[in-house]
Amino acid sequence: MRNVVIGAGAGASLMAIAMSVAVPQIQQFEGYSSTAYKDIKGILSVCRGHTGPDVVVNKVYTDAECTTLTEQDANKAATGVLKVSPQLKYHPLQLAAAISFSYNVGVGAYADSSVARNFNAGNFQAGCSALLKYTYSGGKYSQGLANRRKAEYDICMSTLTPKGLTNVATGTTGPTK
């Protein structure tokens, strides 16, 4: 029983790390509007991309309400990502990148993506690299998405490519395979 409690605590701590990275990332790249608007695909949204039947037209949302909605939506994205890629539970920065990506494209699109396929195959570097492919919206290139994907990629790769470390087996420095 003791191992289960320790494991659960470690998992919760790793999730807290992922969320502490993902939520500011989302806040940085999602637009912000305290009133309802239609997004690029014509979906009624508010705050930082929150959608759903609870979006009220003509209501002015407070910063606190928007923060709560963003955190709730990030938690939904995290739950969806972990259903698709449960091994990310033990890789908080790759999970953070996947949460930000999923928040933006949706859990279904994440599930069908090369990002998820590579993570699920255990190829984390390829999963991180695949993020860089998703820079189009509505068939059009978006510099904003390119900037977001690069930031997600940087987070994702940050623990996979330690600089200055020497691979004892090969004597080389930099990333290991």
BELSULUR-V509637 format. One record per pair of residues at least 4 apart in sequence whose C-alpha atoms are under 8 Angstrom apart, sorted by sequence separation. I is the first residue (numbers start at 1). J is the second residue. D is the distance in Angstrom with one decimal. If there is no record, write none. Layout:
# BELSULUR-V509637
I_J_D / I_J_D
This chain:
# BELSULUR-V509637
1_5_6.5 / 2_6_6.3 / 3_7_5.9 / 4_8_6.0 / 5_9_6.1 / 6_10_6.1 / 7_11_6.1 / 8_12_6.1 / 9_13_6.1 / 10_14_6.1 / 11_15_6.1 / 12_16_6.1 / 13_17_6.3 / 14_18_6.3 / 15_19_6.1 / 16_20_6.0 / 17_21_6.4 / 18_22_6.0 / 19_23_5.8 / 20_24_7.1 / 21_25_6.4 / 22_26_6.1 / 23_27_6.1 / 24_28_6.0 / 25_29_6.5 / 26_30_5.7 / 27_31_7.8 / 33_37_7.6 / 38_42_4.8 / 39_43_5.3 / 45_49_5.4 / 46_50_5.3 / 51_55_6.4 / 61_65_6.0 / 62_66_6.3 / 63_67_6.1 / 64_68_6.2 / 65_69_6.2 / 66_70_6.1 / 67_71_6.2 / 68_72_6.1 / 69_73_6.0 / 70_74_6.0 / 71_75_6.1 / 72_76_6.3 / 73_77_6.2 / 74_78_6.1 / 75_79_6.1 / 76_80_6.2 / 77_81_6.1 / 78_82_6.1 / 79_83_6.3 / 80_84_6.5 / 81_85_5.8 / 82_86_4.4 / 87_91_7.4 / 88_92_6.7 / 91_95_6.1 / 92_96_6.0 / 93_97_6.3 / 94_98_6.2 / 95_99_6.0 / 96_100_6.3 / 97_101_6.2 / 98_102_5.9 / 99_103_5.9 / 100_104_6.4 / 101_105_6.2 / 102_106_4.8 / 103_107_7.3 / 105_109_5.9 / 106_110_6.3 / 107_111_6.1 / 108_112_6.4 / 109_113_6.1 / 112_116_7.1 / 113_117_6.4 / 114_118_6.0 / 115_119_6.3 / 116_120_5.9 / 117_121_6.2 / 118_122_6.3 / 119_123_5.5 / 123_127_6.3 / 124_128_6.1 / 125_129_6.1 / 126_130_6.0 / 127_131_6.8 / 128_132_7.7 / 129_133_7.8 / 130_134_7.7 / 136_140_5.1 / 137_141_6.5 / 142_146_6.3 / 143_147_6.1 / 144_148_6.2 / 145_149_6.0 / 146_150_6.1 / 147_151_6.3 / 148_152_6.2 / 149_153_5.9 / 150_154_6.1 / 151_155_6.3 / 152_156_6.0 / 153_157_6.0 / 154_158_5.9 / 156_160_7.7 / 157_161_6.2 / 158_162_7.3 / 167_171_5.3 / 168_172_7.6 / 38_43_5.0 / 39_44_6.4 / 45_50_5.3 / 46_51_6.7 / 50_55_7.7 / 61_66_6.5 / 81_86_7.5 / 82_87_7.5 / 101_106_7.8 / 102_107_5.2 / 105_110_6.9 / 110_115_7.2 / 111_116_5.9 / 112_117_7.6 / 118_123_5.1 / 119_124_5.2 / 136_141_4.4 / 137_142_6.7 / 166_171_6.0 / 167_172_5.4 / 37_43_8.0 / 38_44_4.4 / 39_45_6.4 / 45_51_4.7 / 82_88_6.6 / 88_94_6.7 / 89_95_6.9 / 110_116_6.3 / 111_117_7.8 / 118_124_6.4 / 135_141_5.8 / 136_142_5.6 / 166_172_5.5 / 167_173_6.1 / 37_44_5.6 / 38_45_5.8 / 44_51_6.2 / 45_52_7.5 / 82_89_6.8 / 88_95_5.4 / 102_109_7.4 / 119_126_7.7 / 135_142_5.7 / 166_173_4.3 / 167_174_7.8 / 36_44_6.5 / 37_45_5.4 / 43_51_7.3 / 44_52_7.6 / 102_110_5.6 / 118_126_5.9 / 119_127_5.3 / 135_143_7.3 / 165_173_5.4 / 166_174_6.7 / 36_45_5.5 / 37_46_6.2 / 46_55_6.6 / 101_110_7.4 / 118_127_4.7 / 136_145_7.1 / 164_173_5.8 / 165_174_5.8 / 167_176_7.1 / 36_46_4.5 / 39_49_7.8 / 45_55_6.7 / 117_127_7.4 / 135_145_5.0 / 163_173_7.3 / 164_174_5.7 / 35_46_5.8 / 36_47_7.6 / 44_55_7.3 / 115_126_7.5 / 116_127_6.7 / 134_145_7.4 / 135_146_5.0 / 163_174_5.0 / 34_46_6.3 / 35_47_7.0 / 98_110_7.9 / 115_127_4.3 / 134_146_7.5 / 162_174_6.0 / 163_175_7.0 / 33_46_5.8 / 34_47_5.2 / 114_127_6.9 / 115_128_6.7 / 161_174_6.4 / 162_175_6.0 / 32_46_7.5 / 33_47_4.7 / 47_61_7.4 / 81_95_7.8 / 115_129_7.9 / 132_146_7.0 / 135_149_7.2 / 161_175_4.4 / 32_47_5.0 / 33_48_6.9 / 115_130_5.2 / 134_149_7.1 / 160_175_6.9 / 161_176_7.1 / 31_47_7.6 / 32_48_4.9 / 114_130_6.1 / 115_131_6.1 / 160_176_7.9 / 31_48_5.5 / 32_49_7.5 / 78_95_7.7 / 81_98_6.9 / 132_149_5.4 / 30_48_5.2 / 31_49_7.0 / 48_66_7.1 / 81_99_6.6 / 131_149_5.8 / 132_150_6.3 / 30_49_6.4 / 36_55_6.9 / 47_66_5.2 / 50_69_6.7 / 131_150_7.8 / 36_56_6.8 / 46_66_8.0 / 50_70_6.9 / 78_98_8.0 / 27_48_6.8 / 36_57_5.4 / 49_70_8.0 / 78_99_5.3 / 81_102_7.2 / 131_152_7.3 / 132_153_6.9 / 26_48_7.9 / 35_57_7.2 / 36_58_6.7 / 47_69_7.8 / 48_70_6.4 / 77_99_5.6 / 131_153_6.3 / 35_58_6.4 / 36_59_7.3 / 47_70_7.7 / 50_73_7.1 / 77_100_8.0 / 35_59_6.0 / 128_152_7.9 / 129_153_6.5 / 35_60_5.0 / 74_99_6.7 / 77_102_5.9 / 128_153_5.4 / 34_60_5.4 / 35_61_6.3 / 74_100_7.6 / 77_103_5.5 / 81_107_6.5 / 34_61_4.8 / 80_107_5.7 / 84_111_6.0 / 34_62_6.7 / 128_156_5.6 / 34_63_7.5 / 74_103_6.3 / 77_106_7.5 / 81_110_7.4 / 128_157_6.4 / 73_103_7.2 / 77_107_6.3 / 81_111_7.6 / 94_124_7.7 / 101_131_7.8 / 85_116_6.7 / 88_119_7.8 / 34_66_7.4 / 84_116_7.4 / 125_157_6.8 / 87_120_7.5 / 85_119_6.9 / 94_128_7.4 / 85_120_5.8 / 125_160_7.0 / 124_160_7.9 / 27_70_7.8 / 23_70_7.5 / 23_71_6.8 / 101_149_7.7 / 23_74_6.7 / 101_152_7.4 / 22_74_7.7 / 100_152_7.2 / 98_152_7.9 / 19_74_7.7 / 97_152_4.9 / 19_75_7.9 / 97_153_7.0 / 97_155_6.3 / 96_155_7.6 / 97_156_5.5 / 96_156_7.5 / 94_155_7.1 / 95_156_7.8 / 93_155_6.1 / 94_156_4.5 / 93_156_5.4 / 94_157_7.4 / 93_158_7.6 / 93_159_7.3 / 21_93_7.5 / 15_89_6.8 / 18_92_4.6 / 22_96_4.7 / 26_100_5.7 / 14_89_7.0 / 17_92_6.1 / 18_93_5.8 / 21_96_6.0 / 22_97_6.6 / 25_100_6.7 / 14_90_6.7 / 17_93_7.7 / 14_91_7.5 / 15_92_6.4 / 18_95_6.0 / 19_96_6.3 / 22_99_6.3 / 23_100_7.6 / 26_103_7.6 / 11_89_6.7 / 14_92_5.5 / 18_96_4.5 / 22_100_5.7 / 11_90_7.0 / 41_138_7.4 / 40_138_8.0 / 29_144_7.9 / 29_148_6.3 / 25_152_8.0
